């Protein structure tokens, strides 16, 4: 191996570690909020439906940021995009904390909007960097990056449960998390792979897919629909397992946070080991098996008569929810030339479910109880299972 190859290899390895850390930080900041949603309803004295409206503010912020993320990344690179989005998310976290201290619903809504914008840009940026590292390594590693997200979320959920148990308020919790996120997202991206500005193609070459052209690619849209259905089960679990445990099973807030932590732990483990499973059996087969497991876990969680059976259901639900999103990101980025634009498109479609779906479940929960409302996600899970063939790698689509 030449010295140039050794340097390139070390550069890719450093980028992989940095990307792993950034995914983990993303999960930590998300779970620090999600695990303590029951505390938000108490502080602000609001119902599940009103909490759904607040979650919708996060969704709107992300859905504004996501379609433009590919353009932003192509202009300033993944490293600077992560820095900008991390700073925005951290500042929004401070805004949420201040608004909760003031018991201000409008202030919390505005802060959550900007939080959603930061998280949306952050998500696309880290996935584009992860796809680039995966291409350089020539093996499936994207699930491990998402395992880092889930691991960060698991840690965030445990911290949330512990702080809730000892009586530490959510505003103080969020202020510390915001400081940690601002620091990590500023320093870590220095180890990302170098950003290469888009080149003008020679005559006869296809131009990189941007904006509207990426939205007209049929395979990209089908992958987006699969991810939309598949990620709804993850988003619903992230936002509502803790609350559904408290309302439907009569658990304490701390126990609800622990069930959420179990859901995230199951996702983390499956994502960490899932790359080998995907390489062996293929994306399509693994995606179909994942959706079947998610449906079974959801049913067990909803219909369980006690907390132990519900815990088994939450774990199986997490296993099923684990691999769909990273497989969708890898599928969208199969062609590196079009990766940023297509990952942006698939992320936008998927986040319609991931972010907007749970608030709608909150409204339904006002009518049926959030515990039973979770059954509504069975239909999009079935759609994802039926359309899973769209995720077949491009090299296999001869």
RODO-2510 file (C-alpha; in nm, 4 decimals, decimal comma):
residues 398
     n   res          X          Y          Z
     1     x     0,0000     0,0000     0,0000
     2     x     0,1391     0,3414    -0,0980
     3     x     0,1710     0,6285     0,1458
     4     x    -0,1071     0,8108    -0,0405
     5     x    -0,3397     0,5144     0,0074
     6     x    -0,2477     0,4927     0,3759
     7     x    -0,3251     0,8615     0,4241
     8     x    -0,6562     0,8197     0,2398
     9     x    -0,7397     0,5168     0,4533
    10     x    -0,6697     0,7032     0,7766
    11     x    -0,8763     0,9947     0,6504
    12     x    -1,1762     0,7709     0,5823
    13     x    -1,1375     0,6008     0,9218
    14     x    -1,1265     0,9385     1,0979
    15     x    -1,4335     1,0505     0,9027
    16     x    -1,6165     0,7315     1,0048
    17     x    -1,5446     0,7951     1,3741
    18     x    -1,6457     1,1611     1,3443
    19     x    -1,9683     1,0661     1,1653
    20     x    -2,0423     0,8092     1,4360
    21     x    -2,0047     1,0798     1,7023
    22     x    -2,2261     1,3256     1,5142
    23     x    -2,5021     1,0660     1,4736
    24     x    -2,4768     0,9917     1,8460
    25     x    -2,5029     1,3587     1,9391
    26     x    -2,8106     1,3904     1,7169
    27     x    -2,9767     1,1016     1,8992
    28     x    -2,8825     1,2440     2,2391
    29     x    -3,0417     1,5817     2,1733
    30     x    -3,3546     1,4237     2,0228
    31     x    -3,4121     1,1789     2,3112
    32     x    -3,3414     1,4454     2,5712
    33     x    -3,6598     1,6052     2,4419
    34     x    -3,8656     1,2969     2,3486
    35     x    -3,8145     1,0980     2,6695
    36     x    -3,9559     1,3805     2,8793
    37     x    -4,2593     1,4791     2,6728
    38     x    -4,4887     1,3830     2,9659
    39     x    -4,3109     1,6515     3,1709
    40     x    -4,3874     1,9089     2,8996
    41     x    -4,7609     1,8364     2,9170
    42     x    -4,7490     1,8835     3,2943
    43     x    -4,5415     2,2034     3,2894
    44     x    -4,7592     2,3665     3,0234
    45     x    -5,0883     2,2079     3,1425
    46     x    -5,1839     2,0802     2,7955
    47     x    -5,3583     1,7699     2,6541
    48     x    -5,2196     1,5036     2,4179
    49     x    -5,3802     1,6847     2,1244
    50     x    -5,2243     2,0154     2,2235
    51     x    -4,8915     1,8387     2,2676
    52     x    -4,9437     1,7073     1,9165
    53     x    -4,9703     2,0669     1,7942
    54     x    -4,6374     2,1495     1,9569
    55     x    -4,4786     1,8450     1,7931
    56     x    -4,6227     1,9654     1,4635
    57     x    -4,4197     2,2862     1,5042
    58     x    -4,1053     2,0717     1,5075
    59     x    -4,2296     1,8888     1,1983
    60     x    -4,2952     2,2106     1,0080
    61     x    -3,9480     2,3393     1,0874
    62     x    -3,7858     2,0199     0,9634
    63     x    -4,0020     1,9998     0,6532
    64     x    -3,8941     2,3525     0,5573
    65     x    -3,5260     2,2695     0,6081
    66     x    -3,5175     1,9239     0,4470
    67     x    -3,5944     2,0086     0,0801
    68     x    -3,3228     2,2743     0,0753
    69     x    -3,0630     2,0659     0,2599
    70     x    -2,9151     1,9149    -0,0566
    71     x    -2,8493     2,2616    -0,1997
    72     x    -2,6996     2,3861     0,1283
    73     x    -2,4677     2,0846     0,1509
    74     x    -2,3546     2,1236    -0,2105
    75     x    -2,2660     2,4876    -0,1385
    76     x    -2,0916     2,4701     0,2004
    77     x    -2,0214     2,0976     0,2522
    78     x    -2,1368     1,8489     0,5124
    79     x    -1,8979     1,9735     0,7838
    80     x    -2,0198     2,3343     0,7791
    81     x    -2,3796     2,2183     0,7407
    82     x    -2,3498     2,0123     1,0596
    83     x    -2,1898     2,3061     1,2419
    84     x    -2,4688     2,5419     1,1380
    85     x    -2,7485     2,2975     1,2148
    86     x    -2,5999     2,1945     1,5492
    87     x    -2,5718     2,5572     1,6594
    88     x    -2,9313     2,6239     1,5533
    89     x    -3,0584     2,3159     1,7402
    90     x    -2,8620     2,4124     2,0526
    91     x    -2,9954     2,7697     2,0482
    92     x    -3,3477     2,6345     2,0004
    93     x    -3,2938     2,4024     2,2985
    94     x    -3,2108     2,7062     2,5105
    95     x    -3,5280     2,8702     2,3794
    96     x    -3,7356     2,5655     2,4764
    97     x    -3,5872     2,5673     2,8267
    98     x    -3,6573     2,9378     2,8778
    99     x    -4,0127     2,9003     2,7442
   100     x    -4,0831     2,6077     2,9780
   101     x    -3,9530     2,8064     3,2752
   102     x    -4,1961     3,0814     3,1752
   103     x    -4,4735     2,8230     3,1117
   104     x    -4,5182     2,9820     2,7686
   105     x    -4,6868     2,7634     2,5074
   106     x    -4,6266     3,0133     2,2194
   107     x    -4,2600     3,0480     2,3138
   108     x    -4,2192     2,6707     2,3236
   109     x    -4,3872     2,6425     1,9834
   110     x    -4,1496     2,8962     1,8226
   111     x    -3,8443     2,7326     1,9771
   112     x    -3,9587     2,3890     1,8596
   113     x    -3,9969     2,5245     1,5050
   114     x    -3,6308     2,6289     1,4966
   115     x    -3,5325     2,3070     1,6725
   116     x    -3,6982     2,1178     1,3872
   117     x    -3,5097     2,3237     1,1280
   118     x    -3,1776     2,2504     1,2952
   119     x    -3,2449     1,8790     1,3330
   120     x    -3,3669     1,8501     0,9717
   121     x    -3,0545     2,0000     0,8160
   122     x    -2,8361     1,8090     1,0615
   123     x    -3,0017     1,4795     0,9658
   124     x    -2,9487     1,5135     0,5906
   125     x    -2,5912     1,6373     0,6374
   126     x    -2,4880     1,3436     0,8538
   127     x    -2,6531     1,0933     0,6203
   128     x    -2,4755     1,2340     0,3137
   129     x    -2,1426     1,2150     0,4991
   130     x    -2,2272     0,8612     0,6140
   131     x    -2,3104     0,7534     0,2593
   132     x    -1,9797     0,8985     0,1345
   133     x    -1,7868     0,7046     0,4008
   134     x    -1,9833     0,3887     0,3142
   135     x    -1,8916     0,4217    -0,0538
   136     x    -1,5238     0,4688     0,0312
   137     x    -1,5227     0,1622     0,2590
   138     x    -1,7167    -0,0510     0,0067
   139     x    -1,9268    -0,2245     0,2725
   140     x    -2,2530    -0,1585     0,4544
   141     x    -2,1848     0,0686     0,7504
   142     x    -2,4800     0,3075     0,7447
   143     x    -2,6766     0,1025     1,0025
   144     x    -2,3879     0,1442     1,2482
   145     x    -2,4086     0,5202     1,2098
   146     x    -2,7783     0,4978     1,2857
   147     x    -2,6910     0,2694     1,5763
   148     x    -2,4875     0,5623     1,7072
   149     x    -2,8019     0,7773     1,6768
   150     x    -3,0013     0,5165     1,8669
   151     x    -2,7215     0,4765     2,1219
   152     x    -2,7195     0,8508     2,1801
   153     x    -3,0978     0,8399     2,2111
   154     x    -3,0750     0,5493     2,4574
   155     x    -2,8286     0,7461     2,6678
   156     x    -3,0522     1,0516     2,6455
   157     x    -3,3550     0,8463     2,7523
   158     x    -3,1681     0,6983     3,0501
   159     x    -3,0497     1,0438     3,1527
   160     x    -3,4061     1,1699     3,1168
   161     x    -3,5441     0,8855     3,3289
   162     x    -3,2772     0,9362     3,5950
   163     x    -3,3181     1,3120     3,6145
   164     x    -3,6948     1,2758     3,6242
   165     x    -3,6622     1,0250     3,9069
   166     x    -3,4518     1,2607     4,1195
   167     x    -3,6645     1,5639     4,0405
   168     x    -3,4346     1,7617     3,8072
   169     x    -3,6458     1,9838     3,5835
   170     x    -3,6563     1,9525     3,2055
   171     x    -3,5426     2,3158     3,1438
   172     x    -3,2180     2,2628     3,3373
   173     x    -3,1676     1,9312     3,1578
   174     x    -3,2062     2,0947     2,8151
   175     x    -2,9618     2,3768     2,8932
   176     x    -2,6802     2,1319     2,9676
   177     x    -2,7580     1,9235     2,6568
   178     x    -2,7599     2,2365     2,4388
   179     x    -2,4104     2,3350     2,5552
   180     x    -2,2761     1,9839     2,4875
   181     x    -2,4321     1,9731     2,1392
   182     x    -2,2938     2,3139     2,0396
   183     x    -1,9426     2,2030     2,1378
   184     x    -1,9573     1,8612     1,9676
   185     x    -2,1016     1,9851     1,6403
   186     x    -1,8445     2,2636     1,6173
   187     x    -1,5343     2,0496     1,6750
   188     x    -1,6101     1,7015     1,5373
   189     x    -1,6825     1,7875     1,1679
   190     x    -1,3200     1,8940     1,1171
   191     x    -1,2516     1,5231     1,0565
   192     x    -1,5168     1,4829     0,7857
   193     x    -1,4118     1,3932     0,4320
   194     x    -1,3089     1,6982     0,2251
   195     x    -1,5958     1,8722     0,0522
   196     x    -1,5721     1,8834    -0,3251
   197     x    -1,7678     2,1564    -0,4983
   198     x    -1,9967     2,0348    -0,7789
   199     x    -1,8205     2,0297    -1,1139
   200     x    -1,9704     2,1380    -1,4444
   201     x    -2,0182     1,8152    -1,6442
   202     x    -1,8591     1,7662    -1,9847
   203     x    -2,0783     1,7547    -2,2916
   204     x    -2,2791     1,4347    -2,2976
   205     x    -2,2523     1,3704    -1,9223
   206     x    -2,5618     1,3691    -1,7088
   207     x    -2,5932     1,6576    -1,4657
   208     x    -2,6210     1,5877    -1,0960
   209     x    -2,9805     1,5616    -0,9869
   210     x    -3,0888     1,8762    -0,8070
   211     x    -3,4108     2,0062    -0,6647
   212     x    -3,7013     1,9365    -0,8999
   213     x    -3,5092     1,6789    -1,1117
   214     x    -3,4417     1,4655    -0,8048
   215     x    -3,8114     1,4860    -0,7212
   216     x    -3,8959     1,3455    -1,0665
   217     x    -3,6829     1,0325    -1,0259
   218     x    -3,9312     0,7447    -0,9883
   219     x    -3,6995     0,5145    -0,7894
   220     x    -3,6197     0,7949    -0,5455
   221     x    -3,9892     0,8657    -0,4928
   222     x    -4,0704     0,4976    -0,4332
   223     x    -3,7875     0,4714    -0,1810
   224     x    -3,9327     0,7810    -0,0170
   225     x    -4,2756     0,6174     0,0119
   226     x    -4,1181     0,3062     0,1660
   227     x    -3,9251     0,5213     0,4130
   228     x    -4,2401     0,7230     0,4868
   229     x    -4,4278     0,4118     0,5957
   230     x    -4,1315     0,2527     0,7684
   231     x    -4,0172     0,5542     0,9667
   232     x    -4,3655     0,6294     1,0973
   233     x    -4,3245     0,3315     1,3277
   234     x    -3,9950     0,4762     1,4562
   235     x    -4,1325     0,8271     1,4961
   236     x    -4,4438     0,7049     1,6771
   237     x    -4,2316     0,4967     1,9116
   238     x    -3,9919     0,7829     1,9811
   239     x    -4,2635     1,0348     2,0605
   240     x    -4,5382     0,8280     2,2209
   241     x    -4,4084     0,5116     2,3926
   242     x    -4,3345     0,7012     2,7151
   243     x    -4,6720     0,8780     2,7123
   244     x    -4,8664     0,5658     2,6052
   245     x    -4,7069     0,3699     2,8890
   246     x    -4,8168     0,6304     3,1423
   247     x    -5,1713     0,6650     3,0030
   248     x    -5,2419     0,3081     2,8896
   249     x    -5,0578     0,1019     3,1506
   250     x    -5,0721     0,3407     3,4438
   251     x    -4,6936     0,3484     3,4867
   252     x    -4,4957     0,6339     3,6384
   253     x    -4,3205     0,8868     3,4132
   254     x    -3,9868     0,7272     3,5051
   255     x    -4,1081     0,3778     3,4021
   256     x    -4,2464     0,5183     3,0773
   257     x    -3,9060     0,6691     3,0010
   258     x    -3,7455     0,3301     3,0716
   259     x    -3,9792     0,1562     2,8232
   260     x    -3,8816     0,4184     2,5681
   261     x    -3,5166     0,3478     2,6540
   262     x    -3,5768    -0,0250     2,5930
   263     x    -3,7287     0,0525     2,2523
   264     x    -3,4230     0,2609     2,1639
   265     x    -3,1800    -0,0010     2,3006
   266     x    -3,3368    -0,2676     2,0775
   267     x    -3,2985    -0,0369     1,7763
   268     x    -2,9395     0,0357     1,8710
   269     x    -2,8426    -0,3319     1,8942
   270     x    -3,0131    -0,4213     1,5654
   271     x    -2,8524    -0,1300     1,3852
   272     x    -2,5078    -0,2138     1,5196
   273     x    -2,5224    -0,5725     1,3929
   274     x    -2,7593    -0,5140     1,1008
   275     x    -2,4959    -0,4304     0,8375
   276     x    -2,3836    -0,7922     0,8165
   277     x    -2,7444    -0,9099     0,7964
   278     x    -2,8129    -0,6719     0,5063
   279     x    -2,4963    -0,7769     0,3216
   280     x    -2,5969    -1,1415     0,3598
   281     x    -2,9695    -1,1346     0,2833
   282     x    -3,0118    -0,8091     0,0903
   283     x    -3,2001    -0,4861     0,1593
   284     x    -3,5377    -0,6040     0,0340
   285     x    -3,5605    -0,9214     0,2429
   286     x    -3,4368    -0,7435     0,5563
   287     x    -3,6761    -0,4535     0,5041
   288     x    -3,9739    -0,6893     0,4729
   289     x    -3,8724    -0,8847     0,7834
   290     x    -3,8256    -0,5563     0,9703
   291     x    -4,1760    -0,4379     0,8906
   292     x    -4,3255    -0,7702     1,0019
   293     x    -4,1375    -0,7480     1,3328
   294     x    -4,2481    -0,3861     1,3838
   295     x    -4,6130    -0,4798     1,3304
   296     x    -4,5899    -0,7708     1,5765
   297     x    -4,4141    -0,5588     1,8404
   298     x    -4,6658    -0,2761     1,8019
   299     x    -4,9591    -0,5151     1,8510
   300     x    -4,8019    -0,6718     2,1592
   301     x    -4,7247    -0,3331     2,3133
   302     x    -5,0804    -0,2048     2,2601
   303     x    -5,2664    -0,5158     2,3729
   304     x    -5,0348    -0,6199     2,6570
   305     x    -5,2064    -0,6449     2,9915
   306     x    -4,8997    -0,5677     3,2011
   307     x    -4,5767    -0,3751     3,1837
   308     x    -4,3568    -0,6820     3,1246
   309     x    -4,5390    -0,7905     2,8086
   310     x    -4,5444    -0,4291     2,6954
   311     x    -4,1671    -0,4218     2,7433
   312     x    -4,1277    -0,7258     2,5168
   313     x    -4,3495    -0,5546     2,2595
   314     x    -4,1470    -0,2328     2,2802
   315     x    -3,8235    -0,4270     2,2257
   316     x    -3,9620    -0,6154     1,9230
   317     x    -4,1033    -0,2893     1,7876
   318     x    -3,7562    -0,1357     1,8190
   319     x    -3,5954    -0,4291     1,6355
   320     x    -3,8420    -0,3863     1,3500
   321     x    -3,7957    -0,0099     1,3320
   322     x    -3,4157    -0,0269     1,3339
   323     x    -3,2989    -0,0761     0,9763
   324     x    -3,5619     0,0827     0,7516
   325     x    -3,4326     0,4401     0,7656
   326     x    -3,0607     0,3604     0,7163
   327     x    -3,1465     0,1256     0,4286
   328     x    -3,3505     0,4029     0,2699
   329     x    -3,0613     0,6463     0,3012
   330     x    -2,8176     0,3955     0,1481
   331     x    -3,0592     0,3230    -0,1361
   332     x    -3,1072     0,6930    -0,2105
   333     x    -2,7294     0,7429    -0,2167
   334     x    -2,6459     0,4433    -0,4407
   335     x    -2,5270     0,6872    -0,7091
   336     x    -2,2739     0,9189    -0,5357
   337     x    -2,3172     1,1896    -0,8037
   338     x    -2,6822     1,2327    -0,7064
   339     x    -2,6522     1,1447    -0,3365
   340     x    -2,7082     1,4854    -0,1729
   341     x    -3,0205     1,5715    -0,3747
   342     x    -3,1762     1,2255    -0,3516
   343     x    -3,1047     1,1825     0,0198
   344     x    -3,2687     1,5229     0,0684
   345     x    -3,5786     1,4070    -0,1231
   346     x    -3,6106     1,0745     0,0601
   347     x    -3,5494     1,2457     0,3949
   348     x    -3,8210     1,5005     0,3191
   349     x    -4,0764     1,2332     0,2290
   350     x    -3,9783     1,0127     0,5211
   351     x    -3,9937     1,2944     0,7704
   352     x    -4,3522     1,3690     0,6729
   353     x    -4,4243     1,0502     0,8640
   354     x    -4,1411     1,0657     1,1148
   355     x    -4,2287     1,4164     1,2337
   356     x    -4,5832     1,4953     1,1202
   357     x    -4,7277     1,1480     1,1894
   358     x    -4,6829     1,1504     1,5693
   359     x    -4,8658     1,4837     1,6140
   360     x    -5,1597     1,3398     1,4190
   361     x    -5,1511     1,0394     1,6513
   362     x    -5,1781     1,2892     1,9361
   363     x    -5,5019     1,4276     1,7926
   364     x    -5,6373     1,0749     1,7464
   365     x    -5,5254     1,0011     2,1014
   366     x    -5,7636     1,2671     2,2318
   367     x    -6,0468     1,0553     2,0905
   368     x    -5,9313     0,6993     2,1627
   369     x    -5,6449     0,7375     2,4067
   370     x    -5,2876     0,7477     2,2770
   371     x    -5,2377     0,3802     2,3609
   372     x    -5,4980     0,2590     2,1073
   373     x    -5,4222     0,5405     1,8614
   374     x    -5,0839     0,3781     1,7931
   375     x    -5,2619     0,1010     1,5996
   376     x    -5,3185     0,3502     1,3162
   377     x    -4,9587     0,3034     1,1995
   378     x    -5,0275    -0,0585     1,0976
   379     x    -5,1518     0,0554     0,7537
   380     x    -4,8385     0,2474     0,6471
   381     x    -4,6242    -0,0393     0,7812
   382     x    -4,8063    -0,2693     0,5373
   383     x    -4,7472    -0,0243     0,2504
   384     x    -4,3744    -0,0188     0,3285
   385     x    -4,3658    -0,3987     0,3301
   386     x    -4,5390    -0,4197    -0,0108
   387     x    -4,3124    -0,1603    -0,1781
   388     x    -3,9856    -0,2797    -0,0235
   389     x    -3,8520    -0,3905    -0,3659
   390     x    -3,7797    -0,0272    -0,4538
   391     x    -3,4777    -0,0370    -0,2199
   392     x    -3,2950    -0,2981    -0,4293
   393     x    -2,9384    -0,1755    -0,5000
   394     x    -2,8833    -0,0149    -0,8403
   395     x    -2,6148    -0,2729    -0,9242
   396     x    -2,8822    -0,5443    -0,8926
   397     x    -3,1342    -0,3708    -1,1181
   398     x    -3,0077    -0,4958    -1,4515
***
